[in-house]
Amino acid sequence: MKQLSKCLLLGLCVIIPWRSVQTNPIAIKFFSELQLEGETRMGWSIELVVMWSEDSTMDGWYLTTSNDTSMLDSGIALGEGAFIILDAGSLQTPLSLSASGETITLFNSSGQWMDELHYGDVENTETPSPPEGYSICLDYDLNHYWYLDSSPTLGGENDTDGAMCTIEGYVYDEAGNPIEGANVRHAMTNHVVDSIYVTTDILGYYTVDRRARRLRVDVPLAGYELTDTTFQGWPNTTYQVDFNLTPLVGVDDKDVHIPEQFELMQNYPNPFNASTSIQFGLPTSSQVRIDVLKLDGRHVANILNQRMSSGNHTLSWDASNLSSGIYVYTLRAGEINITRKMILLK
């Protein structure tokens, strides 16, 4: 087991080290894994996975780089589902791959483009150049992507052994208080509108394991500016990504008043018929719950139950399905509990 490295990434994309081209989701891919060998990286191995092909062999197929073109040897079969390992011995002429970066393109015997891989320091790069003993592997979620693997699997299915990194950290509000229940987004699903989240605990802490690839983490929390961090993940490494959220401030709200204490104002209008507005003020970002009760304490409705930024807020409540009478509405925020009465008159 390799010693885990540790990195600290602060919110707002400040990185303190401790030590793409998007592909059509239905595109046929051949390149599946690449490993560079030796100190000079002149040796190399490329794994191809045959998903489908009209050809039965790779006769006449060839590879190109920025400087070379080389024909593949005859007789390489293209059976569906087969793993094919190409190296210098699979080619009719030498083909060099740069350790700093390269674009490798595969063509069939008709000169038709079949697949392409960009790695390292090249335009449209998809992944870093793999260090000695590492490989880069293909996987798929919303799109095809490449990730780093410290335990290459040439000739077999790509897996997560030696290919995972850990992201952990804390989410704080503008006053430095931990935010419980914040959703930290770290991935997308096949449906663009969906996301994959991990939720912070009572200390504002979260943790998640991801493949070592280009990663983006953000916290889309209502009432706060969206803060995100993007970085390249490396295998067997832990990254600490802390978020210090900033409340949203509108163009006309630069001088917005922040109450000195928790406030719950009298609803307006009062008495009211069908709907009324309730205003409340928060000195700090808080988890707020507002409920409506009858005078005997029976619960009628929950109007709000979420974390809100500091400042003044107004919400509307529709009581059209209730009968006339006197009701109580309460604001709870931590140990704060404020109660007022209101009259529904139809």
RAGI-V559779 format. One record per backbone hydrogen bond with DSSP energy under -0.5 kcal/mol. CO is the residue of the C=O (numbers start at 1). NH is the residue of the N-H. If there is no record, write none. Layout:
co:CO nh:NH
co:CO nh:NH
This chain:
co:5 nh:238
co:6 nh:18
co:7 nh:9
co:7 nh:240
co:8 nh:16
co:9 nh:242
co:10 nh:14
co:11 nh:14
co:13 nh:15
co:14 nh:10
co:14 nh:16
co:15 nh:17
co:16 nh:8
co:20 nh:22
co:24 nh:27
co:27 nh:29
co:30 nh:49
co:32 nh:138
co:33 nh:47
co:34 nh:136
co:35 nh:45
co:37 nh:43
co:38 nh:41
co:43 nh:37
co:44 nh:88
co:45 nh:35
co:46 nh:48
co:46 nh:86
co:47 nh:32
co:47 nh:33
co:48 nh:84
co:49 nh:51
co:50 nh:81
co:56 nh:78
co:58 nh:61
co:61 nh:72
co:62 nh:107
co:63 nh:70
co:64 nh:105
co:68 nh:65
co:70 nh:63
co:71 nh:92
co:73 nh:76
co:75 nh:77
co:76 nh:58
co:79 nh:82
co:82 nh:50
co:82 nh:84
co:84 nh:48
co:84 nh:86
co:86 nh:46
co:87 nh:90
co:88 nh:91
co:90 nh:73
co:100 nh:121
co:102 nh:104
co:102 nh:119
co:104 nh:117
co:105 nh:64
co:106 nh:114
co:106 nh:115
co:107 nh:62
co:108 nh:111
co:112 nh:108
co:115 nh:106
co:117 nh:104
co:118 nh:126
co:119 nh:102
co:120 nh:122
co:122 nh:125
co:127 nh:120
co:131 nh:134
co:133 nh:152
co:135 nh:149
co:136 nh:34
co:137 nh:147
co:139 nh:145
co:143 nh:141
co:145 nh:139
co:147 nh:137
co:149 nh:135
co:153 nh:156
co:160 nh:163
co:162 nh:150
co:163 nh:212
co:164 nh:236
co:165 nh:210
co:166 nh:239
co:167 nh:208
co:168 nh:241
co:169 nh:206
co:170 nh:243
co:171 nh:179
co:172 nh:245
co:173 nh:176
co:177 nh:173
co:178 nh:180
co:179 nh:182
co:182 nh:184
co:182 nh:200
co:183 nh:185
co:184 nh:198
co:185 nh:218
co:187 nh:196
co:190 nh:192
co:191 nh:189
co:191 nh:194
co:194 nh:189
co:196 nh:186
co:196 nh:187
co:198 nh:184
co:200 nh:181
co:201 nh:204
co:204 nh:171
co:205 nh:201
co:206 nh:169
co:208 nh:167
co:210 nh:165
co:211 nh:213
co:212 nh:148
co:213 nh:233
co:215 nh:231
co:217 nh:229
co:218 nh:185
co:219 nh:221
co:219 nh:227
co:221 nh:224
co:223 nh:248
co:225 nh:227
co:227 nh:219
co:229 nh:217
co:231 nh:215
co:231 nh:233
co:234 nh:237
co:236 nh:5
co:237 nh:166
co:238 nh:7
co:239 nh:168
co:239 nh:241
co:240 nh:9
co:240 nh:242
co:242 nh:11
co:243 nh:172
co:243 nh:245
co:246 nh:225
co:250 nh:253
co:253 nh:256
co:257 nh:259
co:263 nh:281
co:268 nh:277
co:272 nh:274
co:272 nh:345
co:273 nh:275
co:274 nh:319
co:276 nh:317
co:277 nh:268
co:278 nh:315
co:279 nh:265
co:280 nh:313
co:281 nh:263
co:282 nh:311
co:286 nh:288
co:286 nh:308
co:288 nh:306
co:289 nh:332
co:290 nh:303
co:290 nh:304
co:291 nh:330
co:292 nh:300
co:292 nh:301
co:293 nh:328
co:294 nh:297
co:298 nh:294
co:301 nh:292
co:301 nh:303
co:304 nh:290
co:306 nh:288
co:308 nh:286
co:311 nh:282
co:313 nh:280
co:315 nh:278
co:317 nh:276
co:317 nh:319
co:319 nh:322
co:325 nh:344
co:326 nh:295
co:327 nh:342
co:328 nh:293
co:329 nh:340
co:330 nh:291
co:331 nh:338
co:332 nh:289
co:333 nh:336
co:336 nh:333
co:338 nh:331
co:340 nh:329
co:342 nh:327
co:342 nh:344
co:343 nh:271
co:343 nh:272
co:343 nh:345
co:344 nh:325
